[in-house]
Amino acid sequence: MDKNARKLRNQDVNPCIDESDASQKCLDAYKYDKNMCSAYFQRYRNCRKYWHNIMVQRRRDGVKPDMPTAAERQDILTGVGGKPY
């Protein structure tokens, strides 16, 4: 697995692995008919947007690392009552 692929599969770097996997499984199940998977795609986009906003806010606040670790993200999601996307 090359460096970029490992990075995308790293829980600390990519907070939306589950949504990405669900989108891919949907595409596989429906023989790549994108119309059948629009809900999965929207959930992935909402996930990326949510964590991007968190990352931007942390960057503004001077918090390092910009993207919360997997453990920190779990605490954040627990604090808001689950995935808001």
Biopython code that builds the backbone (N, CA, C, O; Angstrom):
import numpy as np
from Bio.PDB.StructureBuilder import StructureBuilder

atoms = [
    (1, "MET", "N", (0.858, -1.176, 0.000)),
    (1, "MET", "CA", (0.000, 0.000, 0.000)),
    (1, "MET", "C", (0.901, 1.235, 0.000)),
    (1, "MET", "O", (1.815, 1.340, 0.818)),
    (2, "ASP", "N", (0.644, 2.165, -0.914)),
    (2, "ASP", "CA", (1.495, 3.340, -0.988)),
    (2, "ASP", "C", (1.172, 4.327, 0.139)),
    (2, "ASP", "O", (0.210, 4.146, 0.886)),
    (3, "LYS", "N", (1.980, 5.355, 0.242)),
    (3, "LYS", "CA", (1.887, 6.304, 1.347)),
    (3, "LYS", "C", (0.526, 7.005, 1.398)),
    (3, "LYS", "O", (-0.057, 7.146, 2.473)),
    (4, "ASN", "N", (0.021, 7.443, 0.247)),
    (4, "ASN", "CA", (-1.261, 8.138, 0.225)),
    (4, "ASN", "C", (-2.417, 7.225, 0.615)),
    (4, "ASN", "O", (-3.334, 7.656, 1.312)),
    (5, "ALA", "N", (-2.386, 5.990, 0.181)),
    (5, "ALA", "CA", (-3.433, 5.038, 0.536)),
    (5, "ALA", "C", (-3.408, 4.750, 2.036)),
    (5, "ALA", "O", (-4.461, 4.659, 2.668)),
    (6, "ARG", "N", (-2.217, 4.607, 2.604)),
    (6, "ARG", "CA", (-2.108, 4.392, 4.056)),
    (6, "ARG", "C", (-2.656, 5.596, 4.809)),
    (6, "ARG", "O", (-3.327, 5.441, 5.829)),
    (7, "LYS", "N", (-2.375, 6.783, 4.315)),
    (7, "LYS", "CA", (-2.841, 8.007, 4.963)),
    (7, "LYS", "C", (-4.370, 8.059, 4.973)),
    (7, "LYS", "O", (-4.972, 8.436, 5.978)),
    (8, "LEU", "N", (-4.995, 7.682, 3.862)),
    (8, "LEU", "CA", (-6.447, 7.711, 3.782)),
    (8, "LEU", "C", (-7.097, 6.681, 4.701)),
    (8, "LEU", "O", (-8.234, 6.871, 5.131)),
    (9, "ARG", "N", (-6.399, 5.605, 5.004)),
    (9, "ARG", "CA", (-6.942, 4.556, 5.874)),
    (9, "ARG", "C", (-6.572, 4.757, 7.339)),
    (9, "ARG", "O", (-6.945, 3.945, 8.185)),
    (10, "ASN", "N", (-5.845, 5.829, 7.650)),
    (10, "ASN", "CA", (-5.420, 6.108, 9.016)),
    (10, "ASN", "C", (-6.542, 6.815, 9.760)),
    (10, "ASN", "O", (-6.975, 7.892, 9.348)),
    (11, "GLN", "N", (-7.022, 6.220, 10.858)),
    (11, "GLN", "CA", (-8.118, 6.795, 11.645)),
    (11, "GLN", "C", (-7.784, 8.180, 12.192)),
    (11, "GLN", "O", (-8.680, 9.008, 12.353)),
    (12, "ASP", "N", (-6.511, 8.445, 12.480)),
    (12, "ASP", "CA", (-6.139, 9.746, 13.025)),
    (12, "ASP", "C", (-6.128, 10.836, 11.953)),
    (12, "ASP", "O", (-6.218, 12.018, 12.285)),
    (13, "VAL", "N", (-6.020, 10.470, 10.695)),
    (13, "VAL", "CA", (-5.958, 11.449, 9.609)),
    (13, "VAL", "C", (-7.321, 11.613, 8.938)),
    (13, "VAL", "O", (-7.728, 12.733, 8.627)),
    (14, "ASN", "N", (-8.021, 10.514, 8.715)),
    (14, "ASN", "CA", (-9.289, 10.541, 7.991)),
    (14, "ASN", "C", (-10.433, 10.179, 8.931)),
    (14, "ASN", "O", (-10.589, 9.012, 9.292)),
    (15, "PRO", "N", (-11.237, 11.164, 9.332)),
    (15, "PRO", "CA", (-12.330, 10.882, 10.264)),
    (15, "PRO", "C", (-13.544, 10.230, 9.604)),
    (15, "PRO", "O", (-14.471, 9.820, 10.301)),
    (16, "CYS", "N", (-13.556, 10.129, 8.288)),
    (16, "CYS", "CA", (-14.746, 9.666, 7.569)),
    (16, "CYS", "C", (-14.533, 8.324, 6.878)),
    (16, "CYS", "O", (-15.121, 8.064, 5.828)),
    (17, "ILE", "N", (-13.703, 7.478, 7.457)),
    (17, "ILE", "CA", (-13.430, 6.169, 6.860)),
    (17, "ILE", "C", (-14.702, 5.331, 6.784)),
    (17, "ILE", "O", (-14.952, 4.686, 5.766)),
    (18, "ASP", "N", (-15.506, 5.328, 7.839)),
    (18, "ASP", "CA", (-16.726, 4.518, 7.836)),
    (18, "ASP", "C", (-17.679, 4.954, 6.728)),
    (18, "ASP", "O", (-18.255, 4.118, 6.032)),
    (19, "GLU", "N", (-17.842, 6.264, 6.567)),
    (19, "GLU", "CA", (-18.734, 6.781, 5.531)),
    (19, "GLU", "C", (-18.185, 6.472, 4.144)),
    (19, "GLU", "O", (-18.946, 6.160, 3.228)),
    (20, "SER", "N", (-16.878, 6.558, 3.986)),
    (20, "SER", "CA", (-16.241, 6.236, 2.709)),
    (20, "SER", "C", (-16.447, 4.766, 2.371)),
    (20, "SER", "O", (-16.794, 4.426, 1.240)),
    (21, "ASP", "N", (-16.232, 3.900, 3.351)),
    (21, "ASP", "CA", (-16.419, 2.463, 3.133)),
    (21, "ASP", "C", (-17.871, 2.140, 2.778)),
    (21, "ASP", "O", (-18.133, 1.316, 1.901)),
    (22, "ALA", "N", (-18.815, 2.797, 3.466)),
    (22, "ALA", "CA", (-20.231, 2.557, 3.186)),
    (22, "ALA", "C", (-20.580, 2.976, 1.759)),
    (22, "ALA", "O", (-21.340, 2.289, 1.077)),
    (23, "SER", "N", (-20.027, 4.098, 1.310)),
    (23, "SER", "CA", (-20.267, 4.553, -0.062)),
    (23, "SER", "C", (-19.720, 3.542, -1.064)),
    (23, "SER", "O", (-20.376, 3.226, -2.056)),
    (24, "GLN", "N", (-18.532, 3.043, -0.803)),
    (24, "GLN", "CA", (-17.919, 2.076, -1.707)),
    (24, "GLN", "C", (-18.703, 0.764, -1.744)),
    (24, "GLN", "O", (-18.881, 0.174, -2.809)),
    (25, "LYS", "N", (-19.167, 0.314, -0.590)),
    (25, "LYS", "CA", (-19.961, -0.920, -0.553)),
    (25, "LYS", "C", (-21.266, -0.755, -1.305)),
    (25, "LYS", "O", (-21.718, -1.674, -1.989)),
    (26, "CYS", "N", (-21.877, 0.427, -1.177)),
    (26, "CYS", "CA", (-23.111, 0.693, -1.909)),
    (26, "CYS", "C", (-22.856, 0.638, -3.409)),
    (26, "CYS", "O", (-23.613, 0.016, -4.154)),
    (27, "LEU", "N", (-21.791, 1.289, -3.844)),
    (27, "LEU", "CA", (-21.454, 1.260, -5.271)),
    (27, "LEU", "C", (-21.235, -0.166, -5.755)),
    (27, "LEU", "O", (-21.689, -0.539, -6.837)),
    (28, "ASP", "N", (-20.544, -0.956, -4.954)),
    (28, "ASP", "CA", (-20.302, -2.355, -5.328)),
    (28, "ASP", "C", (-21.618, -3.127, -5.402)),
    (28, "ASP", "O", (-21.820, -3.926, -6.317)),
    (29, "ALA", "N", (-22.513, -2.890, -4.442)),
    (29, "ALA", "CA", (-23.775, -3.622, -4.386)),
    (29, "ALA", "C", (-24.694, -3.271, -5.552)),
    (29, "ALA", "O", (-25.405, -4.136, -6.064)),
    (30, "TYR", "N", (-24.683, -2.013, -5.972)),
    (30, "TYR", "CA", (-25.577, -1.563, -7.034)),
    (30, "TYR", "C", (-24.872, -1.400, -8.379)),
    (30, "TYR", "O", (-25.322, -0.650, -9.245)),
    (31, "LYS", "N", (-23.770, -2.109, -8.536)),
    (31, "LYS", "CA", (-23.022, -2.122, -9.802)),
    (31, "LYS", "C", (-22.712, -0.712, -10.308)),
    (31, "LYS", "O", (-22.875, -0.392, -11.486)),
    (32, "TYR", "N", (-22.259, 0.111, -9.368)),
    (32, "TYR", "CA", (-21.803, 1.481, -9.647)),
    (32, "TYR", "C", (-22.892, 2.394, -10.216)),
    (32, "TYR", "O", (-22.601, 3.315, -10.980)),
    (33, "ASP", "N", (-24.140, 2.135, -9.843)),
    (33, "ASP", "CA", (-25.242, 3.047, -10.164)),
    (33, "ASP", "C", (-25.257, 4.130, -9.090)),
    (33, "ASP", "O", (-25.777, 3.920, -7.994)),
    (34, "LYS", "N", (-24.691, 5.270, -9.405)),
    (34, "LYS", "CA", (-24.512, 6.342, -8.420)),
    (34, "LYS", "C", (-25.843, 6.890, -7.890)),
    (34, "LYS", "O", (-25.901, 7.400, -6.771)),
    (35, "ASN", "N", (-26.894, 6.786, -8.678)),
    (35, "ASN", "CA", (-28.199, 7.281, -8.224)),
    (35, "ASN", "C", (-28.704, 6.511, -7.007)),
    (35, "ASN", "O", (-29.411, 7.071, -6.169)),
    (36, "MET", "N", (-28.349, 5.251, -6.906)),
    (36, "MET", "CA", (-28.805, 4.418, -5.792)),
    (36, "MET", "C", (-28.059, 4.717, -4.495)),
    (36, "MET", "O", (-28.498, 4.313, -3.418)),
    (37, "CYS", "N", (-26.937, 5.419, -4.593)),
    (37, "CYS", "CA", (-26.074, 5.631, -3.429)),
    (37, "CYS", "C", (-25.989, 7.094, -3.001)),
    (37, "CYS", "O", (-25.091, 7.461, -2.243)),
    (38, "SER", "N", (-26.891, 7.917, -3.465)),
    (38, "SER", "CA", (-26.787, 9.351, -3.185)),
    (38, "SER", "C", (-26.843, 9.661, -1.689)),
    (38, "SER", "O", (-26.183, 10.596, -1.235)),
    (39, "ALA", "N", (-27.615, 8.898, -0.915)),
    (39, "ALA", "CA", (-27.677, 9.135, 0.534)),
    (39, "ALA", "C", (-26.318, 8.870, 1.189)),
    (39, "ALA", "O", (-25.914, 9.599, 2.096)),
    (40, "TYR", "N", (-25.621, 7.842, 0.739)),
    (40, "TYR", "CA", (-24.290, 7.528, 1.266)),
    (40, "TYR", "C", (-23.295, 8.623, 0.904)),
    (40, "TYR", "O", (-22.461, 9.011, 1.723)),
    (41, "PHE", "N", (-23.388, 9.119, -0.331)),
    (41, "PHE", "CA", (-22.489, 10.189, -0.759)),
    (41, "PHE", "C", (-22.734, 11.454, 0.056)),
    (41, "PHE", "O", (-21.789, 12.140, 0.446)),
    (42, "GLN", "N", (-24.006, 11.760, 0.312)),
    (42, "GLN", "CA", (-24.336, 12.959, 1.083)),
    (42, "GLN", "C", (-23.829, 12.836, 2.518)),
    (42, "GLN", "O", (-23.326, 13.803, 3.090)),
    (43, "ARG", "N", (-23.960, 11.663, 3.086)),
    (43, "ARG", "CA", (-23.460, 11.451, 4.448)),
    (43, "ARG", "C", (-21.945, 11.638, 4.497)),
    (43, "ARG", "O", (-21.422, 12.225, 5.444)),
    (44, "TYR", "N", (-21.240, 11.141, 3.481)),
    (44, "TYR", "CA", (-19.788, 11.327, 3.415)),
    (44, "TYR", "C", (-19.434, 12.808, 3.282)),
    (44, "TYR", "O", (-18.534, 13.297, 3.966)),
    (45, "ARG", "N", (-20.143, 13.524, 2.399)),
    (45, "ARG", "CA", (-19.880, 14.958, 2.241)),
    (45, "ARG", "C", (-20.149, 15.716, 3.540)),
    (45, "ARG", "O", (-19.387, 16.608, 3.913)),
    (46, "ASN", "N", (-21.234, 15.358, 4.224)),
    (46, "ASN", "CA", (-21.548, 16.011, 5.501)),
    (46, "ASN", "C", (-20.480, 15.724, 6.543)),
    (46, "ASN", "O", (-20.126, 16.601, 7.331)),
    (47, "CYS", "N", (-19.966, 14.503, 6.550)),
    (47, "CYS", "CA", (-18.893, 14.140, 7.478)),
    (47, "CYS", "C", (-17.651, 14.978, 7.213)),
    (47, "CYS", "O", (-17.076, 15.562, 8.132)),
    (48, "ARG", "N", (-17.241, 15.033, 5.948)),
    (48, "ARG", "CA", (-16.040, 15.805, 5.599)),
    (48, "ARG", "C", (-16.216, 17.282, 5.948)),
    (48, "ARG", "O", (-15.293, 17.919, 6.457)),
    (49, "LYS", "N", (-17.392, 17.817, 5.676)),
    (49, "LYS", "CA", (-17.661, 19.225, 5.969)),
    (49, "LYS", "C", (-17.610, 19.483, 7.483)),
    (49, "LYS", "O", (-17.031, 20.473, 7.930)),
    (50, "TYR", "N", (-18.217, 18.588, 8.258)),
    (50, "TYR", "CA", (-18.234, 18.738, 9.717)),
    (50, "TYR", "C", (-16.810, 18.758, 10.275)),
    (50, "TYR", "O", (-16.458, 19.651, 11.046)),
    (51, "TRP", "N", (-15.990, 17.772, 9.888)),
    (51, "TRP", "CA", (-14.636, 17.686, 10.430)),
    (51, "TRP", "C", (-13.721, 18.760, 9.852)),
    (51, "TRP", "O", (-12.763, 19.175, 10.504)),
    (52, "HIS", "N", (-14.008, 19.207, 8.644)),
    (52, "HIS", "CA", (-13.232, 20.315, 8.077)),
    (52, "HIS", "C", (-13.472, 21.584, 8.904)),
    (52, "HIS", "O", (-12.533, 22.321, 9.203)),
    (53, "ASN", "N", (-14.724, 21.832, 9.266)),
    (53, "ASN", "CA", (-15.032, 23.004, 10.093)),
    (53, "ASN", "C", (-14.361, 22.915, 11.462)),
    (53, "ASN", "O", (-13.870, 23.922, 11.973)),
    (54, "ILE", "N", (-14.335, 21.733, 12.055)),
    (54, "ILE", "CA", (-13.637, 21.530, 13.333)),
    (54, "ILE", "C", (-12.151, 21.818, 13.150)),
    (54, "ILE", "O", (-11.538, 22.487, 13.983)),
    (55, "MET", "N", (-11.575, 21.317, 12.068)),
    (55, "MET", "CA", (-10.149, 21.499, 11.805)),
    (55, "MET", "C", (-9.814, 22.982, 11.610)),
    (55, "MET", "O", (-8.805, 23.465, 12.124)),
    (56, "VAL", "N", (-10.653, 23.693, 10.876)),
    (56, "VAL", "CA", (-10.420, 25.124, 10.649)),
    (56, "VAL", "C", (-10.489, 25.884, 11.969)),
    (56, "VAL", "O", (-9.662, 26.757, 12.233)),
    (57, "GLN", "N", (-11.477, 25.548, 12.797)),
    (57, "GLN", "CA", (-11.612, 26.232, 14.088)),
    (57, "GLN", "C", (-10.416, 25.955, 14.990)),
    (57, "GLN", "O", (-9.926, 26.863, 15.660)),
    (58, "ARG", "N", (-9.947, 24.728, 15.015)),
    (58, "ARG", "CA", (-8.765, 24.405, 15.826)),
    (58, "ARG", "C", (-7.540, 25.154, 15.321)),
    (58, "ARG", "O", (-6.725, 25.622, 16.116)),
    (59, "ARG", "N", (-7.406, 25.268, 14.000)),
    (59, "ARG", "CA", (-6.284, 26.005, 13.421)),
    (59, "ARG", "C", (-6.342, 27.471, 13.841)),
    (59, "ARG", "O", (-5.320, 28.063, 14.187)),
    (60, "ARG", "N", (-7.534, 28.051, 13.808)),
    (60, "ARG", "CA", (-7.711, 29.447, 14.240)),
    (60, "ARG", "C", (-7.363, 29.628, 15.710)),
    (60, "ARG", "O", (-6.789, 30.642, 16.107)),
    (61, "ASP", "N", (-7.719, 28.628, 16.511)),
    (61, "ASP", "CA", (-7.472, 28.694, 17.953)),
    (61, "ASP", "C", (-6.045, 28.321, 18.318)),
    (61, "ASP", "O", (-5.660, 28.422, 19.483)),
    (62, "GLY", "N", (-5.253, 27.892, 17.339)),
    (62, "GLY", "CA", (-3.869, 27.522, 17.584)),
    (62, "GLY", "C", (-3.695, 26.164, 18.227)),
    (62, "GLY", "O", (-2.660, 25.894, 18.836)),
    (63, "VAL", "N", (-4.704, 25.296, 18.099)),
    (63, "VAL", "CA", (-4.647, 23.951, 18.675)),
    (63, "VAL", "C", (-3.942, 23.025, 17.692)),
    (63, "VAL", "O", (-4.260, 23.019, 16.503)),
    (64, "LYS", "N", (-2.994, 22.253, 18.180)),
    (64, "LYS", "CA", (-2.280, 21.277, 17.360)),
    (64, "LYS", "C", (-2.566, 19.893, 17.896)),
    (64, "LYS", "O", (-2.656, 19.732, 19.113)),
    (65, "PRO", "N", (-2.710, 18.901, 17.068)),
    (65, "PRO", "CA", (-2.788, 18.941, 15.609)),
    (65, "PRO", "C", (-4.114, 19.537, 15.160)),
    (65, "PRO", "O", (-5.079, 19.590, 15.922)),
    (66, "ASP", "N", (-4.143, 19.985, 13.909)),
    (66, "ASP", "CA", (-5.358, 20.611, 13.378)),
    (66, "ASP", "C", (-6.545, 19.647, 13.422)),
    (66, "ASP", "O", (-7.640, 20.019, 13.844)),
    (67, "MET", "N", (-6.322, 18.421, 12.989)),
    (67, "MET", "CA", (-7.376, 17.405, 13.023)),
    (67, "MET", "C", (-7.286, 16.655, 14.348)),
    (67, "MET", "O", (-6.226, 16.131, 14.690)),
    (68, "PRO", "N", (-8.387, 16.598, 15.098)),
    (68, "PRO", "CA", (-8.350, 15.841, 16.353)),
    (68, "PRO", "C", (-8.001, 14.370, 16.093)),
    (68, "PRO", "O", (-8.325, 13.819, 15.041)),
    (69, "THR", "N", (-7.345, 13.759, 17.055)),
    (69, "THR", "CA", (-7.036, 12.333, 16.931)),
    (69, "THR", "C", (-8.331, 11.525, 16.996)),
    (69, "THR", "O", (-9.385, 12.064, 17.335)),
    (70, "ALA", "N", (-8.254, 10.257, 16.677)),
    (70, "ALA", "CA", (-9.440, 9.400, 16.691)),
    (70, "ALA", "C", (-10.084, 9.387, 18.073)),
    (70, "ALA", "O", (-11.310, 9.415, 18.184)),
    (71, "ALA", "N", (-9.268, 9.345, 19.129)),
    (71, "ALA", "CA", (-9.807, 9.339, 20.492)),
    (71, "ALA", "C", (-10.496, 10.669, 20.813)),
    (71, "ALA", "O", (-11.570, 10.683, 21.415)),
    (72, "GLU", "N", (-9.885, 11.777, 20.414)),
    (72, "GLU", "CA", (-10.500, 13.090, 20.640)),
    (72, "GLU", "C", (-11.808, 13.221, 19.864)),
    (72, "GLU", "O", (-12.783, 13.772, 20.375)),
    (73, "ARG", "N", (-11.828, 12.720, 18.641)),
    (73, "ARG", "CA", (-13.056, 12.791, 17.840)),
    (73, "ARG", "C", (-14.163, 11.993, 18.488)),
    (73, "ARG", "O", (-15.319, 12.417, 18.477)),
    (74, "GLN", "N", (-13.832, 10.840, 19.054)),
    (74, "GLN", "CA", (-14.844, 10.030, 19.731)),
    (74, "GLN", "C", (-15.423, 10.792, 20.916)),
    (74, "GLN", "O", (-16.631, 10.751, 21.149)),
    (75, "ASP", "N", (-14.567, 11.492, 21.670)),
    (75, "ASP", "CA", (-15.042, 12.304, 22.795)),
    (75, "ASP", "C", (-15.936, 13.441, 22.307)),
    (75, "ASP", "O", (-16.949, 13.747, 22.935)),
    (76, "ILE", "N", (-15.564, 14.068, 21.186)),
    (76, "ILE", "CA", (-16.368, 15.155, 20.623)),
    (76, "ILE", "C", (-17.743, 14.628, 20.214)),
    (76, "ILE", "O", (-18.764, 15.247, 20.516)),
    (77, "LEU", "N", (-17.766, 13.493, 19.532)),
    (77, "LEU", "CA", (-19.037, 12.919, 19.086)),
    (77, "LEU", "C", (-19.911, 12.494, 20.263)),
    (77, "LEU", "O", (-21.132, 12.642, 20.216)),
    (78, "THR", "N", (-19.295, 11.971, 21.306)),
    (78, "THR", "CA", (-20.044, 11.598, 22.501)),
    (78, "THR", "C", (-20.634, 12.849, 23.147)),
    (78, "THR", "O", (-21.765, 12.823, 23.632)),
    (79, "GLY", "N", (-19.885, 13.926, 23.155)),
    (79, "GLY", "CA", (-20.350, 15.182, 23.750)),
    (79, "GLY", "C", (-21.534, 15.795, 23.015)),
    (79, "GLY", "O", (-22.369, 16.453, 23.635)),
    (80, "VAL", "N", (-21.620, 15.589, 21.700)),
    (80, "VAL", "CA", (-22.734, 16.148, 20.937)),
    (80, "VAL", "C", (-23.871, 15.132, 20.752)),
    (80, "VAL", "O", (-24.865, 15.417, 20.084)),
    (81, "GLY", "N", (-23.711, 13.954, 21.346)),
    (81, "GLY", "CA", (-24.778, 12.957, 21.299)),
    (81, "GLY", "C", (-24.775, 12.092, 20.062)),
    (81, "GLY", "O", (-25.837, 11.649, 19.623)),
    (82, "GLY", "N", (-23.620, 11.837, 19.489)),
    (82, "GLY", "CA", (-23.529, 10.987, 18.296)),
    (82, "GLY", "C", (-23.108, 11.784, 17.086)),
    (82, "GLY", "O", (-22.786, 12.969, 17.178)),
    (83, "LYS", "N", (-23.116, 11.121, 15.958)),
    (83, "LYS", "CA", (-22.689, 11.786, 14.716)),
    (83, "LYS", "C", (-23.752, 12.788, 14.276)),
    (83, "LYS", "O", (-24.901, 12.409, 14.047)),
    (84, "PRO", "N", (-23.382, 14.067, 14.157)),
    (84, "PRO", "CA", (-24.362, 15.073, 13.746)),
    (84, "PRO", "C", (-24.553, 15.143, 12.235)),
    (84, "PRO", "O", (-25.207, 16.065, 11.746)),
    (85, "TYR", "N", (-24.012, 14.216, 11.504)),
    (85, "TYR", "CA", (-24.120, 14.235, 10.053)),
    (85, "TYR", "C", (-24.736, 12.993, 9.510)),
    (85, "TYR", "O", (-24.893, 12.862, 8.296)),
]
sb = StructureBuilder()
sb.init_structure("model")
sb.init_model(0)
sb.init_chain("A")
sb.init_seg("    ")
for serial, (resi, resn, name, xyz) in enumerate(atoms, 1):
    if name == "N":
        sb.init_residue(resn, " ", resi, " ")
    sb.init_atom(name, np.array(xyz, "f"), 0.0, 1.0, " ", f" {name:<3s}", serial, name[0])
structure = sb.get_structure()
